[in-house]
């Protein structure tokens, strides 16, 4: 035990990061050094990322010369809670080496919350710094209690809550906790000595802060700034935890020397290594320079190339028909914003992984055009191997070494970093060009671990949200919250849709406008196609012309029984046409597939099934196959007589073209979207692509067949359920379905784009036909569920104005925070149990566990079944502890081969009942009754 220490040396007797026992080198990295490492990363990022500094200035309402020293001072104090003996005793050898006997051995409050407690406890740190005591480094004329109440309390929560969650201030033991339960008296004194050194080193301007808090409006604004401060602190902490750059040191060095000669120089290397500094955007260029395949821009693309783009946040909504080039129009707008210095990157949010994968393929060829020719911008996809993102993925994914975890709930920064990066859906928001699902952006406004890092990733990016019509009430309300946050942070958003109900368009504008101005902008134009542009300058609704080649008539025929559908498909196959039958559920898709497979006139090698219940490896392979068979480059040799049975996955952004299409009855907007895959490209009667200018499709007027109940004047209560018994949970508003069927029976088709808005409003608006009495109860219930979903989203979402704080007990691990209510799904990672080992189902690829994932109903896939046996269950536990792509919440499902293409296993549902599981390369993942229904199909 060290009996006495000098004031200067005592602060060195605390470890900040511990070496794993089997590693060579110093046993630890001293706490003051790690704190300065993290602060140095912040210093370098603010110095080299001028756009980020500009955003900080705007959000904090402070000039950089005042703000930067305060940010660096606080970053250096982010781990103040590690001065607690209750934390230090997690490495007892080091604690006893320096301080002898351990008295505070209870560690029921993490070190991040302990750091906040040290400030929050009025009898602790603040009492030593008060004017009354006259001690400490705070100038005597500064009322530290006043500053704490007005601003430091707000700032310190994101600073101390640097492991992805705010410090716990309203639950557990915190309310009654006192710092002396965790800190020895000399620990508190040494924490103050360390702050004294930091104050001398960074010289934060106490007088400027004291002056600022006199302005109530300024004080109120600080809460909104904490969201970005939280993400920035997390980012600095895990970059500053790169052990390959910030080498461990347990030798005493004057902190000013360490700062100048070690921390800063290493921080420059670490930031460069991370590849997070923005690339220089390209100068403004015309559309054909961005997309060399565009010879003549569409009217929407012309408008996107020419509308004025003012300074500040703006919301742009693009509504146009399929084939109008909405994606390129949105990217042209993003390029112009970047060229004007209003953004440095893009995040494209899509409804599904399949659509994200298709978008990645499109962006891979053009994203470099958005940046200066000598730049290496990063691009990241949310799920497949991101081969274009070497600078980002390689630097961060592979090059972090793990520290030793200090306790059950005490992950170190680099372990969290490695785990965080292994689940690389989150990394897409930090890459300069990110492509992923909307869910990953929505997690930025939900109380999920690392949400602040997602928000930070969206700063200075253009947020492009595709297929906005595809989201339910819950996701729509979350999207509105995201738009509000994005606007408050100075960002621009672009929404793409075939057609939006007027109410939805107004809601999106309201949410965004509330982020930049309190004045409501009322929409007034019901035209279609339409470009809606909102900024602080006001609202502009711009009608868009439509090219003749995308204007088209679509005939609609209703079919009222399944045998008629089968006869239609039979006739089309005999004529050498390719057919798609879109079903509303996976069950119905499998049922149709099995029925068709049993028909003598169907060749098995020409029948395919595509839905969401395949492992990602197989789903991607199926997607590639389907694009090859039915995509824009397909020809008669691949299309002839082929049949695809699919769910809604084909209606979203996949560029497919079918000669004949059948769809189960669905809401009007979705049918319009599905029909966009009917005769999509110009072809001859045999399916050969025709690309000569001005030539018309030779397959005749497209006929879109809809399998539906009869649209009777006075339907029975079970009008829809009798035909589609498993679809009510997906499309519960029977009245809207009845209106859709009635409209199609009356109009027998549509003309695009003239009928689009009228058809949508006729089904969703107030001018539609009165819903029959027998369907009113179901429709009212659906309306109630719609608003309940929206209310649930409002309850779950974070509130910008409250700031980054552990309020209302909302915060929890990410795996428990839903971004979708409609499918209440659980991600299951398929594994194969063989020779006493568990291996991922997907054995090849850079991310085998991601490729082994499939989503299933959460109530069925609740937990592993005890029937799997002790050896298998223990192997699963070990796997989740050692595999960086997994965590303790991951559901790993062991399976065993019964044939080369079929595997079986067991799982337990929420009632604790065992459920049989089968995985088939042909049918996907089957559970329980599905196996009885379809299990005999397959090799």
N, C-alpha and C positions, 0 to 999 in steps of 0.2 A: 504493500500500500504506500502511496505517496502521501506523506504527512502534510506537506505544505507546497504551494506552488506560487509563482509570481503571477500578478494579474495578467501578464501577457501570455504566459505559457499554459494556463489552466484551460483555455478554450480549445487547446489541441488535444485534450484527453477525452475526446469523443469520436467514435467512428461514424462515418456516414454511409459507407458501403462496405460489405464484408466479402472477402474472397471465399470461394468454395474450398473446402478442406483439402481436396486432392489437387489443387492448383498451386503452382509455384509463384513466388513473389511476395510482396508485402501482404500481411494478413488483412489489411483494411485500407480504405481510402478515408483520410480524416474528414470529419464533418465540415469544417470550414472550407476545405478545398473543394469538396463536392458542391457546396453552396455557391462558391465563386465560379466553378465550372458552368453551372446552370445560368448564373447571371451573365457570364461572358457570352454564352450562346445568345441570350437575349440582346446583349449589346451589339453583337455582330449582325443578327437578323435585322435589328432596327436601323443599323448603319447601312446595310446593303439592300434591304427590301424597303425602298422608299415609299412604295404604294401602301405597304402595311403601316408604316409610320404615319402616313397621311391619314389613314383610317383611324388610327389611335388618336391623333390630334382632334379629328372631327367628333369622335365618340366621347372622348374625355373632356372636350372643350378646353384644352390646355395646349399652349405652345410647346414645341418639342424641347426647347431648352429647359423648361420646367418639368415636363412630363418624363423625359428619358431618365434623368437621375432618380426620380421616384420609382419608375418601373424597375430599374436595375437594383436599387436598394431593396425593394420588396422581393424581387426574384432571389436575391442572395439570402433572404430570410425565409424562403419557402419551406425549408426543413427545420425550422426552429423547434418543432415538436420533438425532434430527435435528441435534443438535450435532456429529455426526460429519462430518468433512470429506468422507468418501466419499459422504455424502448431499448435503452442501452443494455439492459440485462438479458436481452435476447441473444447476445454474444457474451455470456458470463465471464469467459476468460479475459476478454479485453476490459470489461467493466471492473472486474476485481483487480486486474493488473494496475489500473490507474487510480481506483477509488476505494478499493477494499470491499468490505462487507456490503451485500445488497439488501436494501430495506424495502424498496418499492418493486415488488415482483409481479404485481397484478397488471396485466396488459389487456384491459377490456375496452380501450379506446385507442384507435389507430394513431400513428404519429402525425398524420395530416390534421386530424381533429385536435390532437394535443397542441399543435402549433397555434391553432385558432384559440383554444382554451387559454393558453398562456397570455394572450392579449385580452380575451373576453372576461376573464376572472378579474374583477375590480381590485381584489386583494393581492394580485400577483404583479405582473410586469408593469402595468400602468401605475400602480401605487409607488413603484420605485422611480418612475419618470415624472411624477406630478410636480406641480409648482411648489406644493407645500413642503415636499422633502428636499427640493433643490438638488437632487442627485440625478445622475444619468446625463445623457448627451443632448436631450431636448432643450432648446433655449428656454430660459426661465420665463420669458413673457408668453410662451406658447402654452395654451391649456390643452394638454394631451387628452384629457377626458372629452373635451369638446370636439377635438379633431377625430377621436375614435368614434364618437356617436355620429358625427356628420359624414365622415368619409372613410376613415381607416377601417371601420367595421365592415363597410361594403367592399372595399378593395381586398381586404385580407381573406375573405372567404374564397374567392377564386385562386388566390396565391397559395394559401395553405391546402386547399382542396385540389391538389395537383395530380391526384391519381384517378381522375375521371369522375369523381363525385364531390359535391360540396362537403365541407366538414359537418358532422352531425350536431345540430344545435337545438333540435326539438324532440329528440327521441332518446330512449335508453337512459344512460346515467349522466348525460351531458348537462341537463338542466340543473342538477344538484351537484355536479362535479366541481371540485376545486383543484387547482393546479398542484397543490401540495400533496394530493393523493398519488401523483405520478412523478413529480419533480422533487428532488431534494432541494433544500434552500440554496446550496451552492450551485446546483444546476440552473436555477433561475438567475442567480447572479452572473454565471458564466454566459448565459444567453444574452443578458444585458450587455456584458462586456463585448460580446461578438457584435451586437447591434451598434455599439459605440464605434467599433472599428469600421463597420460598414458605413456609418454616418460620416466618418472622417474620409473614407475612401471615395464615396460617391457624392457627397455633399448635396443631399436633397434640400430643396428650398422650402423650409418650414413656413416662412413668412408668406410666400406665394400661396401655399395651401391654406393658411389661416385666412388670407384675404378671399380666396375662392369660396370657402364655405359660408361666407356671409350672404352669398347669392342662393336663395332657396331653389330657384330653377336649376342652377348648376348642380347643387347637391342631389336633386331628384334625378338628373340625367346620369349620375354615376352608376346607378343600378343597371341601366341598359348597357353600359360599357363593360360590365363584368363578364358578359358572355364571351366576348372576344379575349378578355384578359385571362379567363380560365383556360381557353384553348391554347393561348400563347404560352401559358405557364406549363401546361402538360407537354407541349411540343419542346420547349426549352429543356424541361426535365429529362425527357427521354433521349434527346440528342446529347445532352450533357452527361448522360449515363453510358455513352459508348466507350466501353473499356479499352478498345483498341486505340482510341485517340486520347482519352483522358486517363492516362496511366495512374495506377494506384500509388499513393505516397503516404507513408506513416512517419515521415521525418518532419521536424518543425522547421518551417520557413516563414519569414515575415510575410504577412498577407498581402501587403502592397507589392512585394517582389513576386509572390506567387501569381497575383492578378496580372501584372505586366508581362512577366516572363514565361508563364506557364498557361494560365487559364485562357487569356486572350488569343495567343498564338494557336493553341489547340482548338479553340472555338472556331477560328477561321477554317481550320482543316475539317472539323466536324460538320460545319454548315455546308461546306463545299461537297463533302462526302455524301451528305444527305440529299443533295440535289434539289433543294426546296426553294431556291431563289428563282424569281421569275425570269423567263427568257424574254428577249426584246420582241414585241409584236411587229409584224410586217407593216409597212406603209399601206395606205389604202390602195386597193387594186380592184379592177372590174370583176364581175361575176365569172366570166370565162377564164380568168387567170387563176381563180380559186378552184373551179371545177372545169377542167379542160374538156370534159365530155358534154358540157352544155353549149350547144351551138346557137340556140335562140332561147332567151330567158322567157319564162312564163310571166303573165301579168303580175302575179303575186311576187315573183322574184324581181321584177322591174320596180315595183313599189318598195320592196325591202331595200333596194339599192339606192333609193332616192329620197325617202322621207327624211325630214330633218330630225336629227338626234341631239337633243339639248344636253347640257350638263346635268348630272344628278341621276337619281334612280328613275327607272321607267319600266312600265309593264306593257308588253306588246302581245296581243292575242291574234293568231293567224287561223282563220277558219276558211277552209277551201276543200274542194273535192279531191278524191284520190287521183294522183297523177299530176297535181298542180305544183309539185316541187316545194312542199312546205318545209322539208328538212333543209334544203339548200337555201331557201329564203331566210330561215331562222339563223343559219350559220353565216349568211351574208351580213345580217344585222349584227351578229356577234363580232364578226371581223371588223366592221365599221366602228363599233364601240371600242374594240381593242386598239384600232389604229388612232382613235381620238384620245387615247389614254384613259378611257373610262372603265377598262377592264383589262386583266392580264391572262385570263383563262376562261374555260368553258366547263360546265358540268351538264351532261345530257342525261336526263332522268326518264326512264321508260317503264312500262307496266310489268314486264316480265324479263327473266333472264334470257329467254329466246330472242326477244326483240332487242335486248341490249347487245347480244352477240351479233345480230344482224347489223346493228348500228356501228359496232366496232369495226366490222369488215368494211363498211362504207367510209368510216373516218380514217382508218389506217392509211388509206391512199392519199389523203388530202390534208391531214392535220398540220403537217410541217409548213404548208402554205400560209398558215395563219401567223407565222413567226419569221423573223429575219433569217436569211438563208444560212447564216453561220451558227444558228442556235440549235440546241438539242432539247427541245421541250419534251416533257414526259407525258405519256399517255397510258392510262390504266383502265382495264376492263374489270368488271366486278367479280367474274367467276372463272373464266378460262385462263390458260397460261398467257400472260401479257408479254409477248415476245418483243414488243416495241418499246417497253418501258425499262430498259436496262439501267439507265442512270438512276432512276427512282427505285425500282424493285431490287436490283442487285445490291445497290449501296445499302439499302435498309433491311431487306428481307434476310439476306444471308450473313451479314457482317456484324451482327450483335452477339456478344457472348453473354450467357446468363450469369447473373449473380446468384448467390445462395439465398433462397427464401428465408426470411427471418422468423416466420411463424405461420400458422395456418391461414390467417387473414392478412398477411403482411407481404404481398408480392413486392419485389423490388422494381425499380423503374424500368430496367432493361428487360426483365422478364415480361412485364406488361407490354413493353414496346414490341418484343418479339411475338408475343401472343397476338397483340393488336395487329401487327403487320401480316401475321400468318392468315388472319381472317381479312384478306386484302380487299373485300368489298368496302371496308372503311378507308383504305388508302386511296381509293379513287377520288375522293373529295380533296385530297391534298395534291394529287397530280395536277399538272397544268391543264390537261385535257382529261377529264374523267367521264367514263361512260358506265352507267349502272342502272339499277332499279330506283324508282322513286323512293322506295322504302329507306334506302341508305341516306338520302337527304332528309327524309321525315324524322329519322332518328335524331337529327340535330335539334329538333324542337320537342322531343320527348325526354322524360327524366331517365335516360339510359346512360350507362357508363361511357365516357368519352364523347358524349354528345357535343361538348364544347369544341372538341377537335374537328368534328364535322362542320360545325358552324364556321370555325376558322378557315376550313378548307373552301367554304363558299365565298369568303370575303374576296372582293374584287373579281369575282367570276360572273359570267353571264349564265344564269340558270335557265336551261331549256327543258321544258316538260312536254313530252310527246304523249299523244293519245289521251288527252285530258278527259275526254268523254268516257273513258274506260273505268273510271274510279267511282266507288260507291260513296254514300253520304259520309261515312267515317273518314275515308281517305281524302275526300274533298275538303272536309273541315280542317284536317291536318294540313293539307296543302295551303289552305287559306292562312293558317298560322305561320307556315313557312314563308309565304309571301310577305306577311307582315314583318317577320324578323328580317328577311332579306332586304326589304325596303328600308327598314330602320338602320341597317348596316351599310346602306349606300349602294346596294346591288340592283342589277337589272334582271328581269325575268321575261322569258318568251314562252308562251303557251301555244301548243299546236293541237288542233282538233279538226275532225271532219265537220261536225256541226255541234254546237253547244246550245242547250236550252238557254233562253234569255236570262232566266233567273240565275243560272250558274255563272254566266258571263258577268252579271252584275255583282255577284258575291265575290268573284275573284278581284274585280276592280275595287270593291269596297275594302277588302282585306289589305290590298297593296296601298291604296290611298291613305288608309289609316296609319300606315307607316311613315308617310312623308308629309301629309297634310290632314287636318281634321275635317276638311270639306268633302262632302260626298259628291261624286261625279255620276250623274244619271245617264244611262245609255238611252238612246232614242232611235237608233237605226236598226231596223229588222232585216236589212238586206243580207244577201249571201251570194257569193263569197264576201268576206269582210275582214279588213285589217283594223283592229282596235288598238289605239296608241294612247297610253296615259302617262303623264309626267307632271311635275310641278307646274308646267305651263298650261295644263288642262287636258281635256279628253278630246280625241279626234277619232272619228269612225269613218273609215275610208272604204267605199265599195270597190270591189276588184272585178275586172272583166274575167271571162273564162274563155280559154282557147277552144276552138271548134273541135279539136281532136279529143278533148276530155268531156265535152258535152255528149250526153248519150241518153237514149231511152232504154229502160230496163222493164221488160214485161214480167209480171209476177203471176204465178199460178199456185193456188192453194191445193194441197194434197191432204186427204182426210183419213187415210189408213196406211199402215206400213207396207202392205202388199203392193199398193200402188207405187210407193217409193221404190220397192225392189224391182218392179216391172220397168219403171223409168230407167233405173240404173242398168238393168239387163239390156234394154234397147240401146242405151248410149254405148255400152261396151261393145255390142255387136256392130255398131257403126264406127268403131275405132276411136271413140272419144274418151277423154279423161274426165273423171267424175270426182267431186268432193261432196261428202255428206257431213255437215257440221252439226254436232250434237251438243246439248247443253250440259251434260254431266259425263264424267269419266265412265260411270256405270253404263249409261246409254250408249256411249261410243263403243265400249267393249261388247255390249249386247249386239249392236249392229254389225260389228266386225265379225263376231262369231257366227251370226246369222248368214252373212255374206260368204264367209269361209266355207259354209256347208252347202252352198249352191253349186250345182254341177257346172254352171257356166262361168264360174269365177276361177281364174288361175291364181293359185296361192301366191306365186311370186309377183303377181301384179296387184296384190291387195296389201295396203299398209294401214297401220293404226298409229295415231299421233295424239298424245295428251300429256298432261303434266306429271303423271305418276311414274315416270321412268327415272332411273338414276341419271344424273347430269351427263355422264359419259355416253350413255345410250341415247339420251335425248338430243345431245349435240350431233351424234352420228345420224340419228333419224332426221334431224333438221337439215343437215347437209344433203342427205339423200333426197329429201322432199324438194329442196331447192333445186337440186340437179334434175329431178324428174319433172317438176312442174314450174320451175322458175322462168325468168325471162329468156334464158339461153337454152331452154329445153326445145326439143324438136319432135317430130313424129315418132322417131325410134324409141324415145323414152315415154311419150305420152299415150301412145296407142293402147286403148283398152284398160288403162290403169284406174284404180279406185283408191281414194284416200278417205278414211273415216277419221274425223278429228274433232276435238273440242274447240273452245274459243281461242286456242293458241294460234290458229291460222288467221284470225281476224285482225291481228295486231302487228302491223309493220312488216310482215313477211311478204316479199315480192313474189307472189304466186299467181298462176293463171290457169283456170280450169275451163274446159269447154262446157261442162254442165255442173250446176251447183244445186244442192238441196240443203236447206237449213231447217232445223226445228224452229218453231215459233219462239221469238225472242223480242225484247223491246225494239221499237222502230229504229232507233239510232244504231243499234248493233246489227240489225239486218242490213241497213244501208252500208255499214262498214264491211260486213261479210260479202255483200254483193260486189264490192270493189275487187274481189278476187275472181270474178266471173268475166271471162273474155277481157282480161286486163290489158293484154298487149295485142297489137295488130298482127293477125295470122291469117294464113289461107285455110281452106276447109279441112286440110289434113293436119293443121297445127304447126305448119312451118312459119317461123317469124318473118314478117314483112316489114322492112325498115325504110322503104322508099318514101320520100316526102309526099304527103297528100293521099296516100293509098288508104283504103278503108278495110276494116276487118271483113273477111269473107265467110264467117261462120254464122251469119244471119243475126237478127235482133236477139240480144241475150235474153234468155228466159230464166228467171230466178224462181226456183220451186221452194215453197214453204210448207213443211209438214205441220199441220195445225188442227186443233179442234174446229168444228164447224162454227163460224161466227154468227150464232143464232141471235135473234132479237131478245129472247128471254132465256138465257142460259141457266143451267143448274149451278148450285154452289160449287160442285166438283168439276166444273166445265173444263178446266185446264189440268187438274190433278188426275183426272180419269185417264187422260192420254199420256201425261208425263208425271208419273207419281213421285219422282225423285227430284224434281226441278224447283219446287216451291221455295226451298231455302235459298236458291240462287236468284230467282226472279219472283219475289213474293207478291208483287203488285199485279194481281190478276186483272184488275180493271184496265191497266195500261196495256197488258197483253191482248185483252179483248178489243180495245180501241185499235191496236195495231192490226189485228186480224180483220176487223170491220173496214178499216181504211184500205187495206190491200184488196179485200174482196170488192170494194166499191170502185177503186181507182184502177185496179188491175195493172199496176206498175207505177213508175215515176219517171220524170225527166230531170236530169241533173244538169246544172245546179238549181234550176228554177223552183223545184218542189221541196228542196231540202229543209228550209226553215219552216215552211208551212206544215210539212209532215211531222216534224219534231214537235212543234207547238201544238198540233192537233192531238198528239198523244199525251204530251206532258203539261201543256198549258190549260188555261181555263176555258178555251173555246172548243174543246173536244166534246164528242158525243157523251151524253149523260151515261154514267156507269149503271148497268142493270142492278136491280135491288138485290138479287141473289149474290152478286159479287161485291157489294158495298162493304160488308163486314171484313172480308179478306183485304180489300183495298185500303180501308181505314186502318186496319192493323198494320199493313205495310207502310202507310204514311206515318203511323206512330213509331214504327221501328226505324224508319228513315230519320226522323227527328231525334229518336233515342240514340241512334248511332252518332249523329252529329253532336248530340249532347255529351256522349261518352268521349268523343274526340276532344271536345272542349275541356272536359274534366281531366283527361290524361295529358293534354298538351301543356307545355311550360308557358309562363306568362312573361313576356319581354319586360314589362315594367316592374316586375318583382325582383328581377336580378337573379344572379347565380347564388342561390341559397337553398338549404335543405328544408324546404317549406312543405307543410302538410303531409310529410311522410311519403311523398310520391316516389322518391328516388329508389331505384332498385337495380339489380343486375340486368344487363341488356336483354338477356334471353327471355325475360318476363314481360317486356314492354311490347305490346302489339302495335304494329303498323297497319295491320289489316284485321278487321273483325269477321269478314265474310267467310273466310276459310279456316279460321282458328287452327292453323296448321303447326306442325312440329317438324323441324328439319331432322331427318334421320340419316345417319351415315352408315351405309351398308358395309359390312365387313365379312370376310370369309374365314371360318374356323377350320383350320387344317393342320394336322401334325402338332397340335398343342399350341398353335400360334394364331393370332388375329392379323389379317392383312386387309388393306382396303380393297373393296370390290374392283375399283379401277387400279390396275397395277402400273400403268404407264402414265406419263405426263408429269409436269412440274408440281401440280397440286392434286395428288391422287385422292385425298379425302374430299375436297370440293367436288371432284368428278364422281365420287361415290354417293353424293347426297341426293335425297329425294324428300319432298314434302308430303306429309300424311296428316290425317286428322289428329288433332292433339288429344281428343278424348279417347281415341283408340290406342295411339302410341304414347301411353302415359309413362311407363317404366318397363325395364326389362323383367321378364318372367323368371321366377325362381326355378322353373322347369329347365332352364338352360344349364343348370349345374354349377357347382362351386368353382370349378376350374375356369369355366368360361367367364363367369361374373368377375372373378379376381383378375383375369386377363384384361377385361374391359376397364377396370379401375386403374390398372397399371398403365394401360395405353393412354388414357385421358390425362394421366399425370406426366407422361413423357413426350407425347406427340404435340408439337407446338401449334398445329392447326386445330387442335381440339381444346376443350376446357371442361371443367367439372359439370357444366350444364349440358354438354353435348350428348345427344342420344346416339350411341353406337349400337347397331343391331347386328349381332353375330348370326350368320347363315351358314348352312352346309349344302354342298352340291348334291343333287340327286341325279342330274344329267349335266351335260356341259353347258346348258343354257337355262337351267332351272335350279333354284335354291330354296331351301325352307328354313324356318325358324319359328320362334315364339316371342310374344310381347304381352304385356298386361295393360288392360284398359283402366279407366279412372275408377271402376268398381272393383279393381283387383282381380278381375277374371282373366285367365289366359286366352290369348287370341293367336290363332295360327297365322303364319306369314308365309307367303310364297313370292319369290321374285322370278319373273319370266322376261327374257329379252323380247318376247313377242307382245306380251300383255302389260308388262310393267309390274309394279308392286301390288299384290293382292292381299287383302286382310279378311279373315273370318269368312263370312258368307260369300264374299267374292270368290273365294277358292272353290266353294261348293258349286257356284254358278258357272265359273269359267275355267277351273283348274285343270280340266282334262285337255285343254287346248295347248298345243305346244309340242316341241320335238321330244 
